[in-house]
């Protein structure tokens, strides 16, 4: 399904394919040979999305551009089922495995691999060819890799990366009630969407 959002329509190369149960919404550009499979959502939520040539977005994956953090995906990239790519810049030839999560401001270099259920945290830079092992966390610029059970070490790096400011434009003192009121207002813009195909 193609959706006009905030007055902007997706632009698809004629050789691209969007499955009937996938959603492509707003300021999204999809390159030649790209495939967006069933249940996937590619959405521009205040920031553009650009998918390169021969990108495959697998079932139930999310690719989201956000204000200040467009989602930019190079050529020949696999985004696995249930992966979450949110305001990230991904080089060419990258493999994003099932359930992986990439957060706003993250950069993944050419040829890197983010394996099953691995995380690339906000404002983290992963060098070309790097591998984030299954379930591990990449955090920092340059990225440091930690197993998920090393929370204190991850937090020592992550707390300086400003997750609430990067993701929500908020401070750590912002309450959930304040945060969700703002998010509700922002996403309320979908009430004015138009299905175009």
C-alpha positions in Angstrom: 0.0 0.0 0.0 1.3 3.4 -0.9 0.3 6.3 1.3 0.6 10.1 0.9 1.7 11.4 4.3 2.2 15.1 5.3 1.5 15.9 1.6 4.4 13.8 0.3 4.1 10.6 -1.8 6.5 7.7 -2.1 8.6 7.6 -5.3 9.3 4.0 -6.6 11.6 3.0 -9.4 9.5 1.1 -12.0 11.4 -2.1 -11.3 10.8 -1.9 -7.5 8.2 -4.1 -5.8 6.0 -3.5 -2.8 3.9 -6.4 -1.5 0.2 -5.8 -1.2 0.4 -6.1 2.6 3.4 -3.8 3.0 3.1 0.0 3.6 5.2 2.7 2.1 4.3 6.1 3.5 5.4 9.6 2.8 8.7 11.0 1.7 10.2 7.6 0.6 12.4 6.9 -2.4 12.8 3.3 -3.5 15.5 2.3 -5.9 15.7 0.0 -8.8 15.2 -3.7 -8.0 14.3 -3.0 -4.4 11.8 -5.4 -2.8 9.5 -4.5 0.2 7.9 -7.7 1.3 4.7 -8.6 3.2 4.0 -6.8 6.4 7.0 -4.5 6.1 6.5 -0.8 6.9 8.7 1.9 5.3 7.6 5.3 6.6 8.8 8.9 6.6 7.9 10.3 10.0 9.3 13.8 9.7 12.4 12.6 8.0 12.9 11.0 4.5 13.7 7.4 3.7 15.9 6.5 0.7 16.4 2.8 -0.2 19.1 2.1 -2.8 19.2 -0.5 -5.6 18.4 -4.1 -4.9 17.6 -3.5 -1.2 15.3 -6.2 0.2 13.2 -5.3 3.2 11.9 -8.6 4.6 8.6 -9.5 6.2 7.4 -7.3 9.1 10.6 -5.2 9.1 10.3 -1.4 9.9 12.4 1.3 8.2 11.6 4.8 9.6 13.0 8.2 8.8 12.5 10.8 11.5 13.1 14.5 12.0 16.9 15.1 11.9 17.6 11.5 11.2 16.6 10.3 7.7 16.8 6.6 7.0 19.4 6.2 4.2 20.1 2.7 2.9 22.8 2.0 0.3 22.7 -0.6 -2.4 22.5 -4.4 -2.1 21.3 -4.3 1.6 19.3 -7.0 3.3 17.0 -5.9 6.1 15.8 -9.1 7.7 12.4 -10.0 9.1 11.3 -8.1 12.2 14.3 -5.8 11.9 13.9 -2.2 13.1 15.8 0.5 11.2 15.0 3.9 12.7 16.8 7.0 11.5 19.9 5.1 10.6 22.4 5.5 7.7 23.4 2.2 6.3 26.2 1.7 3.7 26.1 -0.7 0.7 26.4 -4.5 1.0 25.2 -4.5 4.6 23.4 -7.5 6.2 20.8 -6.6 8.9 19.6 -9.9 10.4 16.3 -10.9 11.8 15.2 -8.8 14.8 18.2 -6.4 14.7 17.5 -2.8 15.9 19.3 0.3 14.6 18.5 3.5 16.4 18.5 7.2 15.3 21.8 8.7 14.4 23.5 5.3 14.0 25.8 4.8 11.0 26.6 1.3 9.7 29.6 1.1 7.3 29.7 -0.7 4.0 29.8 -4.5 4.2 29.0 -4.6 7.9 26.8 -7.3 9.5 24.3 -6.7 12.4 23.4 -10.2 13.3 20.2 -11.7 14.8 18.7 -9.5 17.6 21.8 -7.3 17.7 21.5 -3.6 18.5 23.2 -0.5 17.1 22.5 2.2 19.7 21.8 5.9 19.0 24.6 8.0 17.5 26.8 4.9 17.2 29.2 4.5 14.3 30.0 1.0 13.1 33.0 0.8 10.8 32.9 -0.9 7.4 33.1 -4.6 7.5 32.4 -4.8 11.3 30.2 -7.6 12.7 27.9 -7.2 15.7 27.4 -10.8 17.0 24.0 -12.4 17.7 22.3 -10.5 20.5 25.2 -8.1 21.1 25.1 -4.3 21.5 27.2 -1.8 19.5 27.4 1.5 21.3 29.6 4.7 20.8 31.5 6.5 18.1 33.5 4.5 17.2 31.4 1.5 18.2 32.3 -0.7 21.1 30.8 -4.2 21.2 29.3 -5.7 24.3 27.3 -8.8 25.1 23.8 -7.9 26.3 24.5 -9.1 29.9 27.1 -6.2 30.3 24.5 -3.6 31.0 26.7 -1.4 33.3 29.4 -1.2 30.7 26.9 -0.5 27.9 25.3 2.2 30.0 28.6 3.9 30.8 29.0 4.6 27.0 25.3 5.0 26.2 24.4 7.6 28.8 26.6 10.1 26.9 24.8 9.5 23.6 21.6 11.3 24.5 18.9 8.7 23.7 16.0 10.9 24.8 17.2 13.9 23.0 18.1 12.0 19.8 14.9 9.9 19.6 12.3 12.2 21.2 13.8 15.7 21.4 13.3 15.4 25.2 15.4 15.5 28.3 15.8 12.7 30.8 13.5 14.7 33.1 10.6 14.6 30.7 7.8 12.4 32.1 6.2 9.6 30.1 2.9 11.6 30.2 4.6 14.6 28.6 6.5 12.4 26.1 3.4 10.5 25.0 1.3 13.6 24.7 3.9 14.9 22.2 4.1 11.6 20.4 0.3 11.3 20.2 0.1 14.8 18.6 2.9 14.0 16.2 1.6 10.7 14.9 -1.9 12.2 14.8 -0.9 13.6 11.4 -1.8 10.1 10.0 -5.4 11.0 10.3 -4.9 13.1 7.2 -3.2 10.4 5.1 -4.4 9.4 1.7 -4.0 5.9 0.3 -2.7 6.3 -3.3 -2.1 2.7 -4.4 
